[in-house]
Amino acid sequence: MNANALLKSQIFNGLVFMTVCAASSNALSAPGDTRLCNDGSASLYFATVGEYEGLLGSKAMVQGLVEVVPGHCADLVPNGMNKVILAFFKKDNRGLLTNSLVRPVNTSRVNTEIRTICVNMNQPYRLFGSLSDIRNKYVNAPCPEGFSIAAPTWIHQPGGGQTDYHIEVHANQPANPWRDKSGATRTTAPVLRVSPLQDDGPLIQANESSVRDTEAAVAVLEAVRVWKEDADRRTQERQAQIWAEQQRRRAAHEQRVDEAEVALSKPTDGSCDQYAEPARFKRGKDISLSGVRLGMTLDKAHEALVCHGFSINPEAIARAGGVEKFWANPREKTFRKTLDDGTVVFTDVEARPPRGAPPGAEYVVLSVRIRYQHAVPLDQTAWDHVRAEFKQRYRTTKRRAENQHVIHMQYNDGIGIRLLQLNAEDFRNGILTRYSISIL
């Protein structure tokens, strides 16, 4: 006899059962290190009750049925178990399932108190639970709904290294049929069609930890759903508020545009007469451009420009917040109009507090410039005519400096010395397209 292996066989109930065991029996084997091999001509089925008792607690598992077809092996020990109770089934030559009692030669059942276990012939199953719960419901018990009593063969406890159980299964004679809880005989077994260590389709009962994980996942998903609905609701509320605010601002802007258009309309009550310009200025304090004089208040400057037919995009006034805020901005303001001959005339007005005024003082006009952009360029003769008219109209002082392109004059308006000038802004080769007159 080989010292490392022991071969034993026994013929029992039409089966030949052989075991090959390693000599050492001290070390515990890992789950799944034991296989059941079918060396016969008919399929063998087995159901198991796996148990685990260790430092980390006790647990148990019920599963079945696992089919071992001729010429194949199956893992015997459920994953994570250190003890397994087995019940075997095979078909006789009539095709009836029999609860076959098979165990190795020269071995005995580890626990003779285990007389029955519960199996289910309606569908594949795996049930997990505590050791006490599984024992109370499925070992030496009346069996729950859908389960029937079967006699186990023996209790296997892994150990001693690799161990294979070999069985010859034949269906060459009739045997006592196995009857389920209702008394019916069975010809078909609900087989787990893969290794017993893997899932195989729907099971009767899920792993309790899996149930808890699923419930936790469902709770998380529900919390996410509630959070998303709440977030969507808050987003919709914010969007509604933003939309309402946009509508309010749009209405306010359109109202300011309407007010700006009214403010840019030329009065018809004769109030524009005060801004009429003479053909010739006789005093410095009377000098104005487009009706606007230095030191004039902003509302008067606005009215003077409108009276002389100048305008500006009402959107610019509306964006500034109205006529008053538009003029309070220190940036230069530009109004325009187009003459009948196509000449575009621009009037630029700079408004700031008076020089030397304390902080917070009202804005007044500090400089005015009127620019002419001709649709048809002027020749030298026309430019000479413009220069002559300028000197004739603004004869308020004899102090002036001039050349072919510029005329500078100084005058006194009662507040201080002012500068009046005519500039040819684009005079090339005797042709003029733009010129300006400024007071500052």
Residue pairs with C-beta under 8 A, 6 or more apart in sequence:
3 23
4 22
4 23
5 20
5 21
5 22
5 23
6 19
6 20
6 21
6 23
7 18
7 19
7 20
8 18
8 19
8 104
8 105
8 106
9 16
9 17
9 18
9 105
10 16
10 17
10 104
10 105
12 101
12 102
12 103
13 100
13 101
13 102
13 175
14 92
14 100
14 170
14 172
14 173
14 175
15 40
15 90
15 100
15 102
15 167
15 168
15 169
15 170
16 39
16 40
16 167
16 168
17 102
17 103
17 104
17 105
17 165
17 166
17 167
17 168
18 39
18 165
18 166
18 167
19 104
19 105
19 107
19 163
19 164
19 165
19 166
20 163
20 164
20 166
21 160
21 163
22 160
22 161
22 162
22 163
23 160
24 160
24 161
25 159
25 160
26 159
26 160
27 159
27 160
27 161
28 82
28 158
28 159
29 158
29 159
29 160
29 161
29 162
29 163
30 158
31 77
31 78
31 79
31 80
31 81
31 82
31 158
31 197
32 75
32 77
32 79
32 197
33 77
33 158
33 161
33 162
33 163
34 75
34 76
34 77
34 156
34 158
34 162
34 163
34 164
34 165
35 73
35 74
35 75
35 76
35 164
35 165
36 44
36 46
36 68
36 73
36 74
36 75
36 76
36 164
36 165
36 167
37 68
37 72
37 73
37 164
37 165
37 166
37 167
38 44
38 68
38 69
38 70
38 71
38 72
38 73
38 167
38 168
38 169
39 70
39 71
39 166
39 167
39 168
39 169
40 70
40 167
40 168
40 169
40 170
41 70
41 168
41 169
41 170
41 171
42 70
42 90
42 91
42 169
42 170
42 171
43 67
43 68
43 69
43 70
43 90
43 91
43 169
44 67
44 68
44 88
44 89
44 90
44 100
44 167
44 169
45 64
45 65
45 66
45 67
45 68
45 88
45 89
45 90
45 97
45 189
45 191
46 64
46 65
46 66
46 68
46 74
46 76
46 86
46 87
46 88
46 89
47 62
47 63
47 64
47 65
47 66
47 86
47 87
47 89
47 117
47 119
47 150
48 61
48 62
48 63
48 64
48 66
48 76
48 78
48 84
48 85
48 86
48 87
48 196
49 60
49 61
49 62
49 84
49 85
49 117
49 134
49 138
49 139
49 152
50 60
50 61
50 62
50 63
50 77
50 78
50 80
50 81
50 83
50 84
50 85
51 58
51 59
51 60
51 81
51 82
51 83
51 84
51 85
51 131
51 134
52 58
52 59
52 60
52 80
52 81
52 82
52 83
52 131
53 82
53 83
53 131
54 82
58 130
58 131
58 132
59 80
59 128
59 129
59 130
59 131
60 81
60 128
60 129
60 130
60 131
60 133
60 134
60 135
61 78
61 80
61 81
61 126
61 127
61 128
61 129
61 134
62 117
62 118
62 125
62 126
62 127
62 134
62 138
63 78
63 125
63 126
63 127
63 192
63 196
64 87
64 119
64 120
64 124
64 125
64 192
65 89
65 119
65 121
65 124
65 189
65 190
65 191
65 192
66 74
66 191
66 192
66 196
67 74
67 189
67 191
67 192
67 193
68 74
68 167
68 169
70 169
73 164
74 195
74 196
75 195
75 196
75 197
76 84
76 86
76 156
76 165
76 196
77 84
77 156
77 158
78 84
78 196
78 197
79 197
82 157
82 158
83 110
83 155
83 156
83 157
84 155
84 156
84 157
85 114
85 117
85 139
85 152
85 155
85 156
86 152
86 153
86 154
86 155
86 156
87 99
87 117
87 119
87 150
87 151
87 152
87 153
88 99
88 100
88 101
88 102
88 153
89 97
89 98
89 99
89 100
89 150
89 178
89 189
90 97
90 98
90 100
90 169
90 171
91 97
91 98
91 171
91 187
92 98
92 171
92 173
92 174
92 175
92 177
93 171
93 172
93 173
93 174
94 174
94 177
95 187
96 174
96 175
96 177
96 178
96 185
96 186
96 187
97 121
97 177
97 178
97 185
97 186
97 187
97 188
97 189
98 175
98 176
98 177
98 178
99 150
99 151
99 178
100 153
100 175
101 151
101 153
102 153
102 167
103 109
103 153
103 154
104 154
104 165
107 154
108 154
109 152
109 154
109 155
110 154
110 155
110 157
111 155
113 140
114 139
114 140
114 152
114 155
115 140
115 151
116 139
116 140
116 141
116 149
116 150
116 151
116 152
117 138
117 139
117 149
117 150
117 152
118 137
118 138
118 139
118 141
118 143
118 144
118 147
118 148
118 149
118 150
119 147
119 148
119 150
120 146
120 147
120 148
120 190
120 204
121 148
121 180
121 186
121 189
121 190
122 146
122 190
123 190
123 202
123 203
123 204
124 190
124 191
124 192
124 193
124 200
124 201
124 202
124 203
125 190
125 203
125 204
125 205
126 192
126 199
126 203
126 204
126 205
126 207
127 134
127 138
127 203
127 204
127 205
128 205
128 206
128 207
128 208
128 209
129 137
129 208
135 141
137 143
137 144
138 144
138 147
143 149
143 181
146 204
147 181
148 179
148 180
148 181
149 181
150 178
177 185
177 186
178 185
178 186
179 185
179 186
180 186
192 200
193 200
194 200
206 214
253 318
253 319
254 318
256 317
256 318
256 321
256 322
257 314
257 315
257 317
257 318
259 318
259 322
259 323
260 314
260 315
260 317
260 318
260 322
260 323
261 314
263 302
263 306
263 317
263 323
264 306
264 311
264 312
264 314
264 317
265 306
266 272
266 306
266 307
266 309
267 303
267 306
267 307
271 303
271 307
272 303
272 307
275 288
275 291
275 303
275 304
275 307
275 308
276 291
277 288
277 291
278 286
279 393
280 392
280 393
280 395
281 287
281 393
281 394
281 395
281 396
282 396
283 396
284 396
284 397
284 411
284 412
284 413
284 414
284 418
285 293
285 413
285 414
286 293
287 293
287 394
287 396
287 411
287 413
287 418
287 420
287 439
288 304
288 368
288 439
289 347
289 368
289 369
289 370
289 437
289 438
289 439
290 304
290 305
290 308
290 310
290 335
290 347
290 368
290 370
291 304
291 305
291 307
291 308
292 301
292 304
292 305
292 347
292 349
292 365
292 368
293 365
293 368
293 413
294 364
294 365
294 366
294 367
294 368
294 413
294 415
294 418
294 439
294 440
295 354
295 364
295 365
295 413
295 415
296 304
296 364
296 365
297 362
297 364
297 365
298 324
298 327
298 328
298 351
298 362
298 363
298 364
298 365
299 323
299 327
301 327
301 349
301 351
301 365
302 323
302 327
305 335
305 347
305 349
308 337
308 347
309 337
310 335
310 336
310 337
310 345
310 347
311 335
311 336
311 337
312 333
312 334
312 335
312 336
316 326
317 323
317 326
320 326
320 329
326 333
327 333
327 351
327 363
328 351
328 363
330 350
330 351
330 352
330 363
332 348
332 349
332 350
333 348
333 349
333 350
333 351
334 346
334 347
334 348
334 349
335 346
335 347
335 349
336 344
336 345
336 346
336 347
337 344
337 345
338 344
338 345
339 345
341 375
341 376
342 374
342 375
342 376
343 372
343 373
343 374
343 375
344 372
344 373
344 375
345 370
345 371
345 372
345 373
346 370
346 371
346 373
347 368
347 369
347 370
347 371
348 367
348 368
348 369
348 370
348 371
349 365
349 367
349 368
350 365
350 366
350 367
350 368
350 440
351 363
351 364
351 365
351 366
352 363
352 364
352 366
353 361
353 362
353 363
353 364
354 361
354 364
354 366
355 366
366 440
367 438
367 439
367 440
368 438
368 439
368 440
369 436
369 437
369 438
369 439
369 440
370 436
370 437
370 438
371 425
371 434
371 435
371 436
372 434
372 435
372 436
373 433
373 434
374 432
374 433
374 434
377 431
377 432
377 433
378 386
378 431
378 432
378 433
379 430
379 431
379 432
380 430
382 432
383 424
383 427
383 432
383 435
386 422
386 435
387 402
387 407
387 422
390 407
390 422
390 437
391 400
391 407
394 409
394 411
394 420
396 409
396 411
396 420
397 409
397 410
397 411
397 412
399 409
399 410
400 407
400 408
400 409
400 410
401 407
401 408
402 408
404 424
404 427
405 423
405 424
405 427
406 421
406 422
406 423
406 424
407 421
407 422
408 419
408 420
408 421
409 419
409 420
409 421
410 417
410 418
410 419
410 420
411 417
411 418
411 420
412 418
418 439
418 440
419 438
419 439
419 440
420 437
420 438
420 439
421 437
421 438
422 435
422 436
422 437
423 435
423 436
423 437
423 438
424 432
424 434
424 435
425 434
425 435
425 436
426 432
426 433
426 434
426 435
427 435
